[in-house]
């Protein structure tokens, strides 16, 4: 039976999550050099458009179809066969589109690893393969009745499916495509910090729909997810700000990066932990992800816009913290502190498998696409900038 209140709530949350994809584009666009600003924003739109079609054709079915050996769903819902306007609480079609915007956002996050140097044609092929072979199986594992769900792993809104997968996939992709020309030798400062902050603000706003909407009802669980989302983001922003202050000056990009780290970490836990735990999770994620970024810079890795440090490592921190701080009074499952240490061990297994699978399969896909099509633009195109070389457009001052 359809609940009109829940349906209206999830419709709004779906629109909010969709807004996060151009938010990623604005955030990334502000962080690259001006000659690649349009390119980075366009990649996010391309990711959303590509996944929207893939999801209808086969993505939803592979994610939520009949379980096949705990690994992937069947194809009985291909082209949305059998999916209608009826459902339990919300229409089945609404659940399809709510999950679709998650998938589109995840591919947009992965573009961090190829900023300023990927060919659009190669990205289209990579994106289609990646969504089908990486994102869809992971969604099935966690939410479609796959092995992780059968094991009892907790992922309320995408800590493993969205964030660990995108972060470690971005790292793998960056290793295959190689460093940007002049990386480490030439200045690559952000071209528009206010634009990046605006993108970050849209992400913070959309994250309320991301996490609260995952309750799939306008109820107390959604309210809990909403408040812990904001608390964790705030704690992450302040923690990163303080850590950066110790090493120098407290930059605004660091502050919003800390907020995103807090948002990432609370995502798997939002329906399982209380407000006090959210402070610890957010602050811990801010410090943990800041450390990961420093490590990335010291090692000279050009995972350009730090999806690995923020989404990948933040997703690990949040998934493990869920196993520590979950309380039965909120989500029906106890964590280590609530007397169930086994839950933490389950989270460790889940995280380990998702990290290995995301990185390994993405690396293989990127190698194949690079060998067949070439992932990277020419040196001349990279020097000119992808705005002109790939789009024939430029930012006029």
N, C-alpha and C positions, 0 to 999 in steps of 0.2 A: 504493500500500500504506500502511495506517495505522500510524504510529509511536505506540505507546501513551504513551511518555515525552513526546514532543512534544505529544500531545493533552492530557495531564494538565497540562503546563506552560501551554499556551495557555488552557485552561479557567480556571486560577487567575488568569492575567494578565487575562482578560476580566472576571472578577469584580472585580479590583482597579481596572480602568479604570472599571467601572460605579460604583464607590464615589467616584470623582472628581467625578461630577455632583452628588450631594448635598454633596460637599466644597466645590464652587463655591458652592452655595446657602448653606452655613454661612459661608463666607468673605465673600460679598457681604452676607449677612444681618447679620453683625456690624459691617459698615462703614456701613450705612444708619442712619437714625433709628429709634428703637424702634417707632414706629407703622407701620413698613413692614418689620419684621423677618420676619414670617411670609410676607408677600408675596414677598420675594426668595427665600426657601427654596422656596416653592411653585412659583415660576417655573422653577426648575431641575428639579423633579419633573415639571412639566407638559412641559417641553422633552424630557425623556427618554421620557415616555409617548408623546408625539406622534410623535417620530422613530422609536420602536420600531415603530409601525404603518406609518408612511410607508415605512420601510426595507423591510419585508416586501412591501408593495404594489408599490412601484416603485423605491425609492431604491437598493437593492442592484443592480438590473438597470441603472439609469441610470449607476451608478458602474463596474460590472464586466462589463456586457454587451458584446457584440461592438462593436468600435470603429466609430463613425460619423464619418468625416472628421476624426478626432483630437479631436473636441469632446465627445462624450457616448457612453454605451453604449446598446445597443438594449434592447428590452423583452422579450427571450426568457426572462428570469428573473423577470418580474413574478409576484407572489404565490409566489415561490420555486419556480416550475415547473422541473423538471429538477435541483433541488438536493437531494442525498441525503446519506447517512451515509458514503459512500465518499469518497476524496480522495487527494491526494498528500502524505503525511506526516501531515496532520490532516484530519478530516472537512470536506467542503465546508460543511456547516451550521455548524460551529464558526467557520470563516472569516467566514461571514455575520454571526454574532452578535458576533465580535471587532470587525469593522468597524462594526457598528451602535452599539456603545457609544462609539466615537470620534465618530460623527455626533451622537449625543445630547449628549455633552459639549460639542461645538462650539457648538450652539445655546444651551446654558446659559451659555456665556461671553459670548455676544452680549447677554444681558440687562443687562450692565453699562451699556449706552448708554441704557436706558430706566428705570433704577432709580427707584422711588418715584412713577411717573407714567403707566404704561401700563395700558390696559384688558386684562383677560384674554381677552376675545373677540377683540380685535384682534391680540393676541399669537399666538393659535392660528392665525389666518389667515396672519399674517406668517410664523410659524415654518414652516408647511407650504410656503408659496411659497419661502421662503428656502432651506430644505433641498433642495427640488427644483431650484431654478434657480441656486443658488450652490454649495452644498456638493457636491452630486452631480457636477456637471461638473468641479469642481476635483479631486475624488477620482479621477475617470476620467482627467483629464490626467496626474496624478502616478503613480497606481498601477494604472489599468485599461487601460493601453496607449494613452493619449491623446498629444497633440502634445508635452507636456513630457517624458513618458517616452521618446518617439521622439527628442527632441532630446538626451536624456542628462542632464536635470536630476536632481539628487539631493535626495530628501526621504525620509529613512528612516522617520520616524514621524509626520510631520504639520506641519512648520514652515510650509509654505505652505497646505496643505489645512485644517489646524485653526487655526493661530495667526494667520497674516497675514489669513486670511479673516475670522475672528471679530473681530480687533482693528479692522480697517478697516470692517467691517460695523457694529460698535458705534458707530464714529465717525459713519458716514453716518446711522444711525438716530437718534443723538443730535441731529444737525443738523436732521433733519426734525421730531422731536417737540418740540424746544425745551428751554430750560433749566427746571430745577425752580423753583417759586415761591420767591422769596427767595434764590435762588442769588447768592452774592457779597455779600449784605446781612445774612443771618442765619446763625447757627452751624449747621453740619451735621456735627457730630462723630460718629464711630462710636459706636453705642449699646452695643456689647459686644465689646471687643477680645479677651478670651479666646476667644470664640466664633469670631472671625475667625482667630485663631491655630490653633484646632482645625481649621477648614476648610483652612487652609494646610498643616497637618501631613498631613491626609488626601490632599491633592493631591500632596505630596512622596512619600508612601507609594505612592499609586496610579500615580505616574509611572514607577516601576520596571516595572510591568506594561505601561504605555503604550509605553515604549521597548524594554525587553528582550523583551517579547512580540512586537514587530514583527519579530523574527528568525524567528518562527513555528517555532522549534525550541529545545530545551534544549541549546544548543551554545556554542562559544566566542564567536560573534558576540553572542549574548544576554548572555554574561558581560561582554563589552566594553561593550555598551550599558548594562548595569546600573551598572558602576563609573563610567563617564564621566558618567552621569546624576547620580549623587550628588556627584561632584567639581564639576561645573559648578554645581549648586545651592548647594553650600557656598561656592564662590568668589563667586557672585552675591550671596549673603546678606552676606558680609563686605564686598564692594565697595560695595554700597548703604549698609550700615551706616556705613562710613567716610565716604562722600560726604555722608550726612545729618549726620554728626558735625561735619564741617567747617562746615556751615551752621547748626548748632544742636545739638539733642540726638538721640542715636541711638535713635529710636523702634522698638518691636517690630514694628509694622505695616510699617515700612520694611524691616526685616530680612527678614520673610517675603516681602515683595514682591520683594526682591532675589533670594531663593531661587527664586521662581516665574519671574523673568526668566531666571535661569540655566537652569532646567528647560526653558523655552520655547526658548531659543537652542540648547541641545544636542539638541533633538528631531530636527531634520533631519539632524544630524551624527552621531548616536549610533552608527550602524553603519559610520562611515567615518573616525573620528578616534581618536587615542590619548589617554591620561590627561593628558599635559602640555598638549596642545591644549585639552582640556576646561577646564583652569584658566584659560587665556587667554580662551576663549569665555565662560565663566561670569562672570569678573570684568569683561570688556568689556561683556557684556550688562547686568550690574548698573549700571554707570556710564552706559551708553547709555540704558537705560530710565529711570533716575533723571532724566537730562537731559530726556527726552521728557515726563516727568511735570511737571517744573518749567516747561517750555515750555507745556504744556497749561494749567496754572494761570495763568501770566502772560497767556495769550491769552483767558482767561475762558471756555474751552470746558467745557461741562458733560457730558463723557463720564464719567459719574458715578463709576465704580469702576475706571477706568483700564485697561480691556481694550486700548484703543488703545496706550497707552504701554508696557504690559508684554507683551501678546500680539502686537499688531500690529508694533510697532517691534522687540521681541525676536525675533519671527519673521523679520523682515528681516535683522537682525544675524546670526542663526544660519544662515539660508540662504546668505548671502554668505560667512560664515566657513567653511561646509562646502566651498565652492569654493576656499578658501585652504588649509585644513588637512587635507583628505582624503588618506589614504595608501593605496596599493594593497595593502599588506600586511594591512590590516584588512578593507576592503570591496571590494577589487578595482578601485578607481578612484582615480587620483591627482588632487590639487588643485594649486594654484599653487606652493606650497612644494615639493611632490613632483615638480615639473617639468612640470605641465600647466596653463598659464595659461588655456587655452581653457575649462576647466571653470568658472573664475570668471566668465567672460563668459556662459556658459550660465546660470549661477545668476542673474546680473543680469537677463537677459531674462525668465527664469521669474518672478522677484520682481516685476518691473515689470508684467507682464501680470496676475499674480494680484492685485496691489494695485489696479490700474485696474478689473479685472473685479469684484472683491469690493465695492469702494466704489461703483462706478457702478450695478451691478445692484441692490445693496441699497438705494441711494438711490431708485431708480426704484420698487422694490417698496414701500418705505415711503411714498412719495408717493401711490401708488395706494391702498394700504390706508387711509391717512389721509383721502384724498378720499372714499372710499366708506363707511368705518366710523368714522373718527376714531380715531387711535391713543391719544389722551390722555384720562384721566379729567377730570371737571369740576374747577374750582378748589375747590369745596367738598369734594369727595372727596379731593383732594390735600391739603387742609388737615387734614382729619380723619385721613387716613392710609389706605393701601390695605388694611391688615390688617382694619379694620372695614368700609371702604367696599366692598371687593371680596370679602372672605371672611367677614365677619361674626364675626371672631375678634379677640382681642387678647392681648398678652403680659401676664400677671399677675405682679406683683412680690411 
